[in-house]
Amino acid sequence: MPVQMSESSQGSRGKGAGLGLALASALAFGGSGVAAKPLIEAGLDPLHVVWLRVTGAALVMLPLAVRHRSLLRRRPALLAGFGLLAVSGVQACYFAALSRIPVGVALLIEYLAPALVLGWVRFVQRRPVSRAAALGVILAAGGLACVVEVWSGLSFDALGLLLALGAACCQVGYFVLADHGGDAGEQAPDPLGVIAYGLLVGAAVLTVVARPWSMRWSVLTGSAHLNGTAVPAVALLAWIVLVATVVAYVTGVLSVRRLSPQVAGVVACLEAVIATVLAWVLLGEHLSAPQIIGGAVVLVGAFIAQSATPAQGSPEPVTAGGPERELSEHRASA
């Protein structure tokens, strides 16, 4: 006789899986900048690094695109939006920012996205948010302000900061579109298919923008310097494609489906802390004491947001996702 699990047990297990996926995604994404910056310094244009990253990942995911080809007919707008915003937009703006400002700062500005997601959910979708989720976003934004040291008059490169902010806006599209259709039951678009076609769309767009035929291909046959240590450029590229793109997108989209856009977004702020630590250790980009404190505040905000409870009086709280969504629909049909 099968043992029946309580709804709370199923919800807790689903949320735990979502958090694990979100952390795995943060770890994978967090290493992209550290691996990409040596390639940029070795002579590759930032857009060419983005093109190599997205095109390589698209080729890896091509069999899944063939398997889920029905998505082209059912969800063409979703696939186009995911490719333009969540893939090409985020990557192009972020890597262009990397060439002008430190890795940690670029990524931390990009992760103002959770605050923007919260605003989207509250004021555009007009859905309630829990106090814990809102507090987590506020703390994360405050930590970001410390990392950028806004009191010093933003001494960083202005164009680099604008590019990082553009990546944050595109990141909003990533979280919102990753959650799109997640509550449609069996009709929900398969997340792996969405990622595969998003990468293909992104690769097509970036091919036009980056013009890879003008790239210095010889850089990939040599070595790049990681804080004085010579590393094969192709090894760095393999890490960027397989781990920092394929693994990162798959675990990231699955985590959004199980949590919610703004909770997964705040947990993803850990990526910025991870990238900052890696840049410190591997690239020698040292941060000041206020910047370190700011990173700790981002961690606290992520912890509070991931423990967010449903907003009171809301039958479909914005912090409910994945199994919680299914249970809510189950109760309604009953």
C-alpha positions in Angstrom: 0.0 0.0 0.0 1.6 3.3 -1.1 2.3 5.9 1.6 0.4 9.1 1.0 2.5 12.2 1.5 1.0 15.3 3.0 0.7 18.4 0.8 3.1 20.3 3.1 5.7 17.5 2.7 5.3 17.6 -1.1 5.6 21.4 -1.1 8.7 21.3 1.1 10.3 18.7 -1.0 9.5 20.6 -4.2 10.8 23.9 -2.7 14.0 22.1 -1.5 14.6 20.8 -5.0 14.0 24.2 -6.4 16.5 25.8 -4.1 19.1 23.1 -4.9 18.6 23.8 -8.6 18.8 27.6 -8.0 22.1 27.2 -6.1 23.5 24.9 -8.8 22.6 27.5 -11.4 24.2 30.3 -9.4 27.4 28.3 -9.1 27.5 27.6 -12.9 26.6 31.1 -14.0 29.0 32.6 -11.4 32.1 31.1 -13.1 31.3 32.5 -16.6 32.9 35.9 -16.1 36.0 34.6 -14.5 36.5 32.2 -17.5 35.6 34.8 -20.1 37.7 37.7 -19.0 41.0 36.0 -19.7 39.8 35.3 -23.2 38.8 38.9 -23.7 42.2 40.1 -22.4 43.9 37.6 -24.8 42.4 39.4 -27.7 38.8 38.2 -28.3 36.1 40.8 -28.6 33.4 40.5 -25.8 30.7 39.9 -28.5 32.8 37.1 -30.0 33.1 35.4 -26.6 29.3 35.7 -26.3 28.8 34.2 -29.8 31.1 31.3 -29.0 29.3 30.6 -25.7 25.7 30.7 -27.1 26.5 29.0 -30.4 28.4 26.2 -28.7 25.6 25.7 -26.2 23.0 25.7 -29.0 24.8 22.9 -30.8 24.9 20.9 -27.6 21.1 21.4 -27.1 20.2 20.8 -30.8 18.9 17.3 -30.3 16.5 18.6 -27.7 15.3 21.3 -30.1 14.5 18.6 -32.7 12.7 16.6 -30.1 10.5 19.5 -29.0 10.0 21.0 -32.5 6.2 21.3 -31.8 7.1 24.4 -29.7 7.8 26.3 -32.9 4.1 26.1 -33.7 2.7 26.3 -30.2 4.9 29.0 -28.6 6.8 31.0 -31.2 6.6 34.3 -29.2 8.0 32.7 -26.1 10.9 31.1 -27.9 11.7 34.4 -29.7 11.5 36.4 -26.4 13.6 33.9 -24.5 16.3 34.0 -27.2 16.4 37.8 -27.6 16.2 38.7 -23.9 17.3 35.7 -21.7 20.1 34.6 -24.0 21.5 37.2 -26.4 20.5 40.4 -24.5 21.8 39.3 -21.1 25.0 37.8 -22.5 25.9 40.6 -24.8 25.3 43.4 -22.3 27.1 41.5 -19.5 30.2 40.6 -21.5 30.5 44.1 -23.0 30.3 45.4 -19.4 33.1 43.0 -18.4 35.5 44.7 -20.8 35.1 48.0 -18.9 34.4 47.2 -15.2 35.4 44.4 -12.7 33.6 41.0 -12.9 32.0 41.2 -9.5 30.6 44.7 -10.0 29.2 43.9 -13.4 27.4 40.9 -12.1 26.1 42.6 -8.9 24.6 45.4 -11.0 23.0 42.8 -13.3 21.4 41.2 -10.2 19.3 44.3 -9.5 17.0 42.2 -11.6 15.1 40.6 -8.6 14.0 44.1 -7.5 12.8 44.8 -11.1 11.1 41.4 -11.2 9.3 42.2 -7.9 8.1 45.5 -9.4 6.9 43.8 -12.6 4.9 41.2 -10.6 3.4 43.8 -8.2 2.6 46.7 -10.5 2.3 45.1 -14.0 0.8 41.7 -13.2 -0.9 43.2 -10.1 -0.2 40.1 -8.0 0.5 40.3 -4.2 4.0 39.6 -2.9 5.0 38.4 0.6 6.8 40.7 3.0 9.8 38.3 3.2 10.3 38.3 -0.6 10.1 42.1 -0.6 12.5 42.4 2.3 14.9 40.0 0.6 15.0 42.0 -2.5 15.5 45.3 -0.6 18.4 43.8 1.3 19.9 42.4 -1.9 19.6 45.8 -3.6 21.2 47.5 -0.5 24.1 45.0 -0.7 24.5 45.8 -4.3 24.7 49.5 -3.5 27.6 48.8 -1.0 29.5 46.7 -3.6 29.3 49.5 -6.2 30.1 52.1 -3.5 27.5 54.6 -4.6 28.7 57.1 -2.0 31.9 57.6 -4.0 30.1 59.0 -6.9 30.2 55.8 -9.1 33.8 56.1 -10.0 33.5 53.1 -12.3 33.3 53.4 -16.1 29.8 55.0 -16.9 29.3 53.0 -20.1 30.2 49.8 -18.3 27.6 50.5 -15.6 25.0 51.2 -18.2 25.7 48.0 -20.0 25.5 46.0 -16.7 22.1 47.7 -16.0 21.0 46.7 -19.5 21.9 43.1 -18.6 19.7 43.5 -15.5 16.7 44.6 -17.6 17.2 41.6 -19.9 17.6 39.3 -16.8 14.0 40.3 -15.8 12.9 38.8 -19.1 14.8 35.6 -18.3 13.0 35.1 -15.0 9.6 36.1 -16.2 9.8 34.0 -19.4 11.3 31.0 -17.6 8.1 30.9 -15.5 5.8 31.5 -18.4 3.2 28.7 -18.8 4.5 26.9 -15.7 1.0 26.6 -14.3 -0.5 25.2 -17.4 -0.2 21.6 -16.3 0.4 19.1 -19.2 0.1 22.0 -21.6 3.1 23.8 -20.1 6.0 24.3 -22.6 8.9 21.9 -21.9 11.6 24.0 -20.2 14.4 22.1 -22.0 12.8 22.8 -25.4 12.4 26.5 -24.5 16.1 26.7 -23.5 17.2 24.8 -26.7 15.3 27.1 -29.0 16.2 30.2 -27.0 19.8 29.3 -27.5 19.3 28.8 -31.3 17.5 32.1 -31.6 20.2 33.8 -29.5 22.9 32.3 -31.7 21.2 33.5 -34.9 20.8 37.0 -33.5 24.4 37.2 -32.3 25.8 35.9 -35.6 24.4 39.0 -37.2 25.6 41.3 -34.4 29.0 39.8 -33.6 30.1 38.9 -37.2 32.2 35.9 -36.1 34.0 35.7 -39.4 36.1 38.7 -38.3 37.0 36.9 -35.0 40.7 36.2 -34.1 40.3 32.4 -34.2 44.0 32.0 -33.4 43.4 33.1 -29.8 41.6 29.8 -29.2 44.6 27.7 -30.2 46.8 29.5 -27.6 46.7 30.2 -23.9 45.0 32.8 -21.8 46.4 34.1 -18.5 44.4 33.5 -15.3 46.0 35.8 -12.8 49.5 35.0 -14.2 48.8 31.3 -14.9 48.7 30.1 -18.5 45.5 28.1 -19.2 44.5 26.7 -22.6 42.0 29.0 -24.2 39.9 26.1 -25.5 39.6 24.7 -21.9 38.1 28.1 -20.7 35.7 28.0 -23.7 34.6 24.5 -22.9 33.8 25.5 -19.3 31.9 28.6 -20.5 29.8 26.5 -23.0 29.1 23.3 -21.0 28.9 24.5 -17.4 28.3 28.2 -17.4 25.7 28.0 -20.2 24.1 24.6 -20.7 24.1 23.5 -17.0 23.4 27.0 -15.8 20.3 27.6 -18.0 18.8 24.2 -17.5 19.1 24.3 -13.7 18.1 28.0 -13.6 14.8 27.5 -15.6 13.9 24.4 -13.7 14.4 26.3 -10.4 12.1 29.2 -11.5 9.4 26.6 -12.4 9.6 25.2 -8.9 9.9 28.4 -7.0 8.7 31.7 -8.6 10.5 34.4 -10.6 11.3 36.8 -7.8 12.3 34.2 -5.2 14.5 32.3 -7.7 15.9 35.7 -8.8 17.0 36.7 -5.3 18.5 33.3 -4.6 20.3 33.7 -7.9 22.0 36.8 -6.4 24.4 34.3 -4.8 25.8 34.1 -8.3 27.1 37.6 -7.9 28.8 36.7 -4.6 30.3 33.5 -6.1 31.6 35.5 -9.1 33.1 38.1 -6.9 34.9 35.6 -4.7 36.2 33.7 -7.8 37.3 37.0 -9.4 39.1 37.8 -6.1 40.9 34.4 -5.9 41.5 33.7 -9.6 41.8 37.1 -11.2 43.2 39.1 -8.3 40.3 41.7 -8.3 40.4 42.7 -4.7 37.3 44.3 -3.1 37.2 46.8 -0.2 35.6 46.1 3.2 32.3 47.8 2.3 32.0 45.7 -0.8 32.6 42.5 1.2 29.9 43.6 3.7 27.6 44.4 0.7 28.1 40.8 -0.6 27.2 39.4 2.9 24.0 41.5 2.8 23.1 40.0 -0.6 23.5 36.6 1.0 21.1 37.5 3.9 18.6 38.9 1.4 18.7 35.7 -0.6 18.2 33.6 2.5 15.2 35.6 3.6 13.6 35.6 0.2 13.9 31.8 -0.3 12.1 31.3 3.0 9.3 33.6 2.0 5.8 32.5 2.9 2.7 33.2 0.8 1.3 36.7 1.0 -1.7 36.8 3.3 -5.1 36.8 1.6 -3.7 35.7 -1.7 -5.2 32.4 -3.2 -2.3 32.4 -5.7 0.7 34.1 -4.0 3.6 35.1 -6.2 5.9 33.1 -4.0 4.1 29.8 -4.8 5.5 27.8 -7.6 6.0 24.3 -8.9 4.4 21.7 -6.6 2.6 24.4 -4.6 1.0 25.6 -7.8 -0.2 22.0 -8.6 -1.6 21.5 -5.1 -3.5 24.7 -5.4 -5.1 23.7 -8.7 -5.8 20.3 -7.2 -7.7 21.8 -4.3 -9.6 24.1 -6.6 -10.8 21.3 -8.9 -11.8 19.2 -5.8 
